[in-house]
Amino acid sequence: MKKIIYIWTILVASSILVSCQKELSDINKNPNAAENPQPDYLLTSVIKSAADNYWGSTANYSASQLFIQQWARIQYTDVDRYVFSNASFSSFWATVYANNITDLNTIIDLGEAQGNPNYAGVAHILRAWDFQLLTDAFGDVPYSQAGNIDQYPNPVYDKQQDVYHGILEELDLALTTLTEGSAPISGDAIYKGNIGNWKKFANSLKLRIALRISDREPELSKQIVAQVLASPAGLISNNAENAKVTYEASPNWNPVAAIFSTRQDSRISKTVVDRLYDLNDPRLPVYAELPKDTTKYVGVPNGLTTGDAANLGLSKTSRPGGYFTAAEAPAVILTYAEVLFLRAEAAARGLSNEDAGDFYNKAIAASFNQYGIASQTVINDYLAQSSVKYNPANYKRSIGDQKWIALFGQGLEAFAEWRRLDYPQLQPAAAGVLNGKIPVRFIYPGTEQTLNSKSYQDAVNAQGTDNLLTHLWFDRY
């Protein structure tokens, strides 16, 4: 009798456990998720999510752009003084892992299941870009086990070197997967289904990574440069092929426009304004807006105390220009100008036989053209200045200074290039809290310490202290 009661008790308990698990599964189910997801709808969604994260996340406008002094804070200045916590970058991290990578993996599976390799190829390129942003910012990150929570609930952190290698392999996979002239795709908010342009974007990302690792792995960099220069698919070759997301009017407006529609915290940095004035740079009216109460562009010094910043006055300092704050402003991902700067640097490093100075000049001209400055006379006069002329004896300074200007608005990419090239030479925040130093990485989200503690600790042990001053593998100093 006791045995019968015991068995019955186990059965009841098992039934209750299964019921509870089903209820928990129902509770944790995303009510907004499609029952039968389609790759085109997912592609539109993930592209917008990635572009919003790149341009509109705190990692960009409240960190990277402040670190490299594109923007500055005139209100709530703590972030401009490098006051951050382990919650500061959680949204950026979570958007990539919980939203973008999960959806991109689904698109890859759907594309393969539906016999359309182009969805899978595009998704691999976007995955590569997302992981590039993550590893550039944090260093070691989950990659090989990321996006598969059922199999890897506590994914390991891959070494940054291995993440870059994985990204390169993923881009190669995309290039062999993408097929022009067949299997059309929809929902593409970047290239409107132009597979040839996606291949150019993939090669351009490969070139970016080749230079990112060039201080550490020059031979591999040289191989990659040779590959992309010889590739029949080519590279981004004009501004019409720039990788960007062009927003529509509200509610799908540019996230920077959304920020400035309700907030006045940010202004253009004095560092940028002063530099552009010194160079008589015609991009200044594009990058900055005239203040209401003055006839000159006025930037805000980075890292002021709240009181000192407030004393400058909202109406007497310049916001970023309308090109960046308009509702339909583009979220730029990778440009023709950047590709030309990369080719100039590759030549300067001896990674190619191209003419570094020629590509440097073409890069500056492409940046001017990107912002509607087409006069060849204006461009030639600018290039003729001694402070602009290419200096082969210090190519890092020439390219670093001008690339910093050209990457205005792309804080995350500019932050990575500033760390790698060490130019422009910036002064730390006026009232910074890092003993006269500028941050060189992001802090891991605090949730990683609790939800993935072993992997997190292994990464810290391998990489160094989890703070803003620990140099990453690619940032050889």
C-alpha positions as CSV (number, residue, x, y, z in Angstrom):
1,M,0.0,0.0,0.0
2,K,2.8,2.4,0.9
3,K,4.5,1.6,-2.4
4,I,1.3,2.4,-4.3
5,I,0.9,5.7,-2.5
6,Y,4.6,6.6,-3.2
7,I,4.2,5.9,-6.9
8,W,1.0,7.9,-7.0
9,T,2.7,10.8,-5.2
10,I,5.6,10.8,-7.8
11,L,3.1,10.8,-10.7
12,V,1.2,13.8,-9.2
13,A,4.4,15.7,-8.5
14,S,5.6,15.0,-12.1
15,S,2.3,16.2,-13.5
16,I,2.6,19.4,-11.4
17,L,6.2,19.9,-12.6
18,V,5.3,19.5,-16.2
19,S,2.4,21.9,-15.8
20,C,4.6,24.5,-14.1
21,Q,7.2,24.2,-16.8
22,K,4.5,24.7,-19.5
23,E,3.2,27.7,-17.7
24,L,6.7,29.2,-17.3
25,S,7.3,28.5,-21.0
26,D,4.1,30.3,-21.9
27,I,5.0,33.2,-19.6
28,N,8.5,33.6,-21.1
29,K,7.1,33.5,-24.6
30,N,7.4,36.8,-26.5
31,P,3.8,37.8,-27.2
32,N,5.0,40.0,-30.1
33,A,6.9,37.2,-31.8
34,A,5.5,35.9,-35.1
35,E,4.2,32.4,-35.0
36,N,5.5,31.8,-38.5
37,P,8.3,34.3,-39.0
38,Q,9.2,35.4,-42.5
39,P,12.7,36.3,-43.5
40,D,11.8,39.6,-45.2
41,Y,10.0,41.0,-42.2
42,L,12.7,39.8,-39.8
43,L,15.4,41.4,-42.0
44,T,13.7,44.8,-42.0
45,S,13.3,44.6,-38.2
46,V,16.9,43.5,-37.5
47,I,18.4,46.1,-39.8
48,K,16.5,48.9,-38.1
49,S,17.4,47.5,-34.7
50,A,21.1,47.3,-35.6
51,A,21.1,50.8,-37.1
52,D,19.3,52.2,-34.1
53,N,21.8,50.5,-31.8
54,Y,24.7,51.9,-33.7
55,W,23.6,55.5,-33.9
56,G,21.1,55.9,-31.1
57,S,22.4,53.7,-28.2
58,T,24.0,55.2,-25.2
59,A,27.2,53.4,-26.3
60,N,27.4,55.8,-29.2
61,Y,26.0,59.2,-28.1
62,S,26.7,59.0,-24.4
63,A,30.1,57.2,-24.5
64,S,32.1,56.8,-27.8
65,Q,31.3,60.2,-29.2
66,L,32.3,61.8,-25.9
67,F,35.5,59.7,-25.6
68,I,36.7,60.8,-29.0
69,Q,35.3,64.3,-28.6
70,Q,32.9,64.5,-31.5
71,W,30.1,65.5,-29.1
72,A,30.2,67.0,-25.6
73,R,27.7,67.3,-22.7
74,I,26.2,70.6,-21.6
75,Q,23.8,69.0,-19.1
76,Y,24.2,65.8,-17.0
77,T,27.9,65.8,-17.6
78,D,28.9,62.7,-15.6
79,V,29.2,60.6,-18.7
80,D,31.5,63.2,-20.3
81,R,33.7,62.9,-17.2
82,Y,33.9,59.1,-17.6
83,V,31.5,58.2,-14.8
84,F,30.1,54.8,-15.8
85,S,28.8,51.7,-14.0
86,N,28.5,48.1,-15.0
87,A,24.9,48.9,-16.1
88,S,25.9,51.7,-18.5
89,F,26.4,49.5,-21.6
90,S,23.8,46.8,-20.8
91,S,21.3,47.9,-23.4
92,F,23.9,47.9,-26.2
93,W,25.1,44.4,-25.3
94,A,21.5,43.1,-24.9
95,T,20.3,44.5,-28.2
96,V,23.0,42.7,-30.1
97,Y,22.6,39.4,-28.3
98,A,19.0,39.1,-27.4
99,N,17.5,40.8,-30.5
100,N,19.9,41.0,-33.4
101,I,21.9,37.8,-33.2
102,T,18.8,35.7,-32.4
103,D,16.9,37.1,-35.3
104,L,19.8,36.8,-37.7
105,N,20.2,33.2,-36.8
106,T,16.5,32.7,-37.6
107,I,16.9,34.4,-40.9
108,I,19.8,32.1,-41.8
109,D,17.7,29.1,-41.0
110,L,14.7,30.3,-42.9
111,G,16.7,31.2,-45.9
112,E,18.3,27.8,-46.0
113,A,14.9,26.1,-45.4
114,Q,13.2,28.1,-48.2
115,G,16.1,27.6,-50.6
116,N,17.1,31.2,-50.7
117,P,20.8,31.6,-49.9
118,N,20.8,35.4,-50.2
119,Y,18.9,35.8,-47.0
120,A,21.5,33.7,-45.2
121,G,24.3,35.6,-46.9
122,V,23.0,39.0,-45.9
123,A,22.4,37.8,-42.3
124,H,25.9,36.5,-42.0
125,I,27.2,40.0,-43.1
126,L,25.1,41.7,-40.5
127,R,26.1,39.2,-37.8
128,A,29.8,39.9,-38.7
129,W,29.2,43.6,-38.3
130,D,27.3,43.2,-35.0
131,F,30.1,41.1,-33.5
132,Q,32.7,43.6,-34.8
133,L,31.0,46.3,-32.8
134,L,30.9,44.2,-29.7
135,T,34.5,43.0,-29.7
136,D,35.8,46.5,-30.6
137,A,34.0,47.8,-27.6
138,F,34.4,45.0,-25.0
139,G,37.3,42.8,-26.2
140,D,36.6,39.1,-25.4
141,V,32.9,38.3,-26.0
142,P,30.7,35.3,-26.6
143,Y,30.9,34.4,-30.3
144,S,31.2,30.7,-31.1
145,Q,28.5,29.8,-28.6
146,A,26.4,32.9,-28.9
147,G,22.8,32.9,-30.0
148,N,22.0,29.3,-29.1
149,I,20.7,29.6,-25.5
150,D,19.2,26.1,-25.5
151,Q,22.6,24.5,-26.1
152,Y,24.8,27.1,-24.5
153,P,23.0,28.9,-21.7
154,N,26.3,30.1,-20.4
155,P,28.4,30.8,-23.5
156,V,32.2,31.1,-23.2
157,Y,33.9,34.4,-24.1
158,D,36.1,33.9,-27.2
159,K,39.4,35.7,-27.3
160,Q,39.2,39.0,-29.4
161,Q,41.7,37.6,-31.9
162,D,39.5,34.5,-32.4
163,V,36.4,36.7,-32.8
164,Y,38.0,38.7,-35.5
165,H,39.1,35.5,-37.2
166,G,35.5,34.2,-36.9
167,I,34.1,37.4,-38.4
168,L,36.5,37.0,-41.4
169,E,35.4,33.4,-41.9
170,E,31.7,34.5,-41.7
171,L,32.2,37.2,-44.3
172,D,33.9,34.7,-46.6
173,L,30.9,32.4,-46.1
174,A,28.6,35.2,-47.0
175,L,30.6,36.0,-50.2
176,T,30.3,32.4,-51.4
177,T,26.7,32.1,-50.4
178,L,25.3,35.3,-52.0
179,T,24.1,34.7,-55.6
180,E,23.4,37.6,-58.0
181,G,20.7,37.3,-60.6
182,S,18.6,34.8,-58.7
183,A,16.8,34.3,-55.3
184,P,15.6,37.9,-54.8
185,I,15.2,39.2,-51.3
186,S,12.8,41.7,-49.7
187,G,12.9,43.7,-46.5
188,D,16.4,45.0,-47.2
189,A,16.5,48.5,-45.8
190,I,20.2,49.0,-46.8
191,Y,20.6,48.0,-50.4
192,K,17.0,47.2,-51.5
193,G,18.0,43.7,-52.5
194,N,21.1,44.6,-54.5
195,I,23.2,41.5,-53.9
196,G,26.2,43.0,-55.7
197,N,26.3,45.9,-53.2
198,W,26.1,43.4,-50.3
199,K,29.2,41.7,-51.6
200,K,31.0,45.0,-51.8
201,F,29.9,45.7,-48.2
202,A,31.3,42.3,-47.1
203,N,34.6,42.9,-48.8
204,S,34.8,46.4,-47.3
205,L,34.1,44.9,-43.8
206,K,37.0,42.5,-44.5
207,L,39.2,45.4,-45.3
208,R,38.2,47.1,-42.1
209,I,39.1,44.0,-40.0
210,A,42.4,43.6,-41.9
211,L,43.5,47.0,-40.7
212,R,42.0,46.5,-37.3
213,I,44.4,43.5,-36.7
214,S,47.3,44.9,-38.6
215,D,49.4,45.8,-35.6
216,R,49.0,42.2,-34.3
217,E,48.9,40.1,-37.4
218,P,50.5,42.0,-40.3
219,E,50.9,38.9,-42.5
220,L,47.3,37.9,-42.2
221,S,46.3,41.5,-42.8
222,K,48.4,41.5,-46.0
223,Q,46.6,38.3,-47.2
224,I,43.2,39.8,-46.6
225,V,44.1,43.1,-48.3
226,A,45.3,41.1,-51.4
227,Q,42.1,39.1,-51.3
228,V,39.7,42.0,-51.3
229,L,41.7,44.0,-53.9
230,A,41.6,41.0,-56.2
231,S,38.0,40.1,-55.5
232,P,35.7,40.2,-58.6
233,A,33.0,41.5,-56.2
234,G,35.0,44.6,-55.5
235,L,34.7,47.1,-52.7
236,I,32.4,50.0,-52.1
237,S,33.4,52.3,-54.9
238,N,31.3,55.5,-54.7
239,N,29.0,57.2,-52.2
240,A,25.9,55.8,-53.8
241,E,27.1,52.4,-52.5
242,N,27.6,53.5,-48.9
243,A,26.1,51.1,-46.4
244,K,23.5,53.1,-44.6
245,V,19.9,53.0,-43.4
246,T,17.8,56.0,-44.6
247,Y,15.0,56.7,-42.1
248,E,11.5,57.8,-42.8
249,A,9.4,60.4,-41.0
250,S,8.2,59.8,-37.5
251,P,7.7,57.3,-35.9
252,N,10.5,55.5,-37.9
253,W,12.8,58.5,-37.6
254,N,16.5,58.6,-37.0
255,P,17.3,57.8,-33.4
256,V,19.6,60.9,-33.1
257,A,16.6,63.0,-34.2
258,A,14.5,61.3,-31.5
259,I,17.1,62.2,-28.9
260,F,17.2,65.9,-29.9
261,S,13.4,66.2,-30.2
262,T,13.1,65.9,-26.4
263,R,16.6,66.6,-25.0
264,Q,19.2,69.3,-25.0
265,D,22.0,67.4,-23.2
266,S,24.5,67.3,-26.0
267,R,26.4,69.8,-28.1
268,I,29.2,69.5,-30.7
269,S,32.6,69.2,-29.0
270,K,34.9,72.3,-28.9
271,T,37.7,69.9,-30.1
272,V,35.9,69.4,-33.5
273,V,34.8,73.0,-33.9
274,D,38.3,74.4,-33.2
275,R,39.9,71.8,-35.5
276,L,37.6,72.5,-38.4
277,Y,38.0,76.3,-38.0
278,D,41.8,75.8,-38.0
279,L,41.6,73.9,-41.3
280,N,38.9,76.2,-42.8
281,D,37.0,72.9,-43.3
282,P,33.8,73.4,-45.3
283,R,32.2,70.5,-43.4
284,L,31.8,72.6,-40.3
285,P,28.3,74.0,-41.3
286,V,27.3,70.4,-41.9
287,Y,28.6,69.1,-38.6
288,A,27.4,72.0,-36.4
289,E,24.4,74.2,-36.1
290,L,24.7,77.9,-35.4
291,P,23.6,78.9,-31.9
292,K,20.7,81.2,-31.6
293,D,22.6,83.9,-29.9
294,T,25.9,84.0,-31.8
295,T,27.1,84.2,-35.4
296,K,29.9,81.7,-34.8
297,Y,29.9,77.9,-34.2
298,V,30.7,77.3,-30.6
299,G,31.7,73.9,-29.2
300,V,31.6,72.7,-25.6
301,P,34.8,71.5,-23.9
302,N,34.5,67.8,-23.0
303,G,34.3,66.8,-19.4
304,L,33.1,70.0,-17.6
305,T,31.4,69.9,-14.3
306,T,27.7,70.3,-14.5
307,G,27.9,73.9,-13.2
308,D,30.7,75.0,-15.6
309,A,28.9,73.4,-18.6
310,A,25.6,75.1,-17.7
311,N,27.3,78.5,-17.5
312,L,28.0,78.3,-21.3
313,G,24.3,78.5,-22.1
314,L,22.1,76.4,-24.3
315,S,21.5,79.2,-26.8
316,K,25.1,80.1,-27.1
317,T,26.5,76.7,-28.0
318,S,26.2,74.6,-31.2
319,R,24.1,71.4,-31.5
320,P,25.2,68.8,-34.1
321,G,24.1,69.9,-37.5
322,G,20.8,69.1,-39.2
323,Y,22.4,66.4,-41.4
324,F,22.6,64.3,-38.2
325,T,19.5,65.5,-36.3
326,A,16.9,65.5,-39.0
327,A,14.1,62.9,-38.8
328,E,15.2,61.3,-42.1
329,A,18.9,61.6,-41.5
330,P,20.8,58.4,-42.5
331,A,22.4,56.0,-40.1
332,V,25.7,55.5,-41.9
333,I,27.5,52.1,-41.4
334,L,30.4,52.1,-43.8
335,T,31.3,54.6,-46.5
336,Y,33.4,55.0,-49.6
337,A,35.6,57.5,-47.8
338,E,36.4,54.9,-45.1
339,V,37.3,52.4,-47.7
340,L,39.7,54.8,-49.4
341,F,41.3,55.7,-46.0
342,L,41.7,51.9,-45.4
343,R,43.4,51.5,-48.8
344,A,45.7,54.5,-48.1
345,E,46.7,52.9,-44.8
346,A,47.2,49.5,-46.3
347,A,49.6,51.0,-48.8
348,A,51.4,53.0,-46.1
349,R,52.0,49.8,-44.1
350,G,53.3,48.0,-47.2
351,L,50.3,45.7,-47.3
352,S,49.6,46.7,-50.9
353,N,51.4,48.3,-53.8
354,E,48.9,51.2,-54.1
355,D,49.7,54.9,-53.7
356,A,49.0,55.9,-50.1
357,G,49.0,59.6,-50.7
358,D,46.6,59.3,-53.7
359,F,44.1,57.3,-51.8
360,Y,44.4,59.6,-48.8
361,N,43.4,62.6,-51.0
362,K,40.6,60.6,-52.6
363,A,39.3,59.7,-49.2
364,I,39.0,63.4,-48.1
365,A,37.4,64.2,-51.4
366,A,34.9,61.4,-51.0
367,S,34.0,62.7,-47.5
368,F,33.4,66.2,-48.9
369,N,31.2,64.7,-51.6
370,Q,29.3,62.6,-49.1
371,Y,28.1,65.9,-47.5
372,G,27.3,67.6,-50.8
373,I,30.6,69.6,-51.1
374,A,31.4,68.9,-54.8
375,S,33.6,71.9,-55.9
376,Q,36.9,70.6,-57.0
377,T,38.4,74.0,-56.4
378,V,37.3,73.9,-52.7
379,I,38.7,70.3,-52.4
380,N,42.0,71.2,-54.0
381,D,42.5,74.3,-51.8
382,Y,41.8,72.2,-48.7
383,L,44.3,69.5,-49.8
384,A,46.9,72.0,-50.5
385,Q,47.2,73.2,-46.9
386,S,50.4,72.1,-45.2
387,S,48.3,70.9,-42.2
388,V,46.3,68.6,-44.5
389,K,49.0,67.3,-46.9
390,Y,49.7,63.6,-46.6
391,N,52.9,62.9,-44.5
392,P,54.3,59.5,-45.4
393,A,56.7,59.8,-42.5
394,N,53.8,59.9,-40.1
395,Y,50.9,58.3,-42.0
396,K,49.1,57.4,-38.7
397,R,48.8,61.1,-37.9
398,S,47.7,62.2,-41.4
399,I,45.1,59.4,-41.7
400,G,44.1,59.4,-38.1
401,D,43.3,63.1,-38.0
402,Q,41.4,63.2,-41.2
403,K,39.6,59.9,-40.6
404,W,38.4,61.2,-37.2
405,I,36.8,64.1,-39.0
406,A,35.3,62.0,-41.7
407,L,33.8,59.5,-39.2
408,F,31.9,62.3,-37.3
409,G,28.7,60.8,-35.9
410,Q,30.0,57.2,-36.1
411,G,31.2,57.3,-32.6
412,L,31.8,53.6,-32.2
413,E,33.9,53.2,-35.3
414,A,35.8,56.5,-34.6
415,F,36.5,55.2,-31.1
416,A,38.0,52.0,-32.4
417,E,40.2,53.8,-35.0
418,W,41.4,56.5,-32.5
419,R,42.6,53.7,-30.2
420,R,44.4,51.9,-33.1
421,L,46.0,54.9,-34.8
422,D,46.6,57.0,-31.7
423,Y,45.4,60.1,-33.6
424,P,44.2,62.7,-33.2
425,Q,46.0,63.4,-29.9
426,L,43.2,64.3,-27.5
427,Q,43.2,65.9,-24.1
428,P,41.3,64.0,-21.4
429,A,38.1,65.4,-20.0
430,A,38.6,68.6,-18.1
431,A,37.1,67.2,-14.9
432,G,37.6,63.5,-15.7
433,V,37.7,60.9,-13.0
434,L,40.4,58.6,-14.6
435,N,43.5,60.5,-13.4
436,G,44.1,62.2,-16.7
437,K,43.3,59.3,-19.0
438,I,40.7,58.6,-21.6
439,P,38.7,55.3,-21.7
440,V,39.9,52.6,-24.1
441,R,37.0,50.1,-23.7
442,F,33.5,49.5,-22.3
443,I,32.7,47.7,-19.1
444,Y,30.9,44.3,-19.3
445,P,27.2,44.4,-18.2
446,G,26.7,43.6,-14.6
447,T,24.2,40.9,-15.5
448,E,27.1,38.9,-17.0
449,Q,28.6,38.6,-13.5
450,T,25.5,37.0,-12.1
451,L,24.0,35.1,-15.1
452,N,27.3,33.9,-16.8
453,S,29.7,34.3,-13.9
454,K,32.3,31.7,-14.8
455,S,32.7,32.7,-18.4
456,Y,32.8,36.4,-17.3
457,Q,35.5,35.7,-14.8
458,D,37.5,33.6,-17.2
459,A,37.4,36.6,-19.7
460,V,38.5,39.0,-17.0
461,N,41.4,36.8,-15.9
462,A,42.6,36.5,-19.5
463,Q,42.0,40.0,-20.6
464,G,42.6,42.2,-17.6
465,T,40.6,44.2,-15.1
466,D,37.0,44.9,-16.1
467,N,37.4,48.7,-16.2
468,L,37.5,51.5,-18.8
469,L,41.3,51.6,-18.9
470,T,42.2,48.0,-19.8
471,H,43.6,47.9,-23.4
472,L,42.2,45.4,-25.8
473,W,44.1,42.9,-27.9
474,F,43.9,44.9,-31.1
475,D,44.9,48.2,-29.3
476,R,48.6,47.6,-29.3
477,Y,50.2,50.5,-27.4
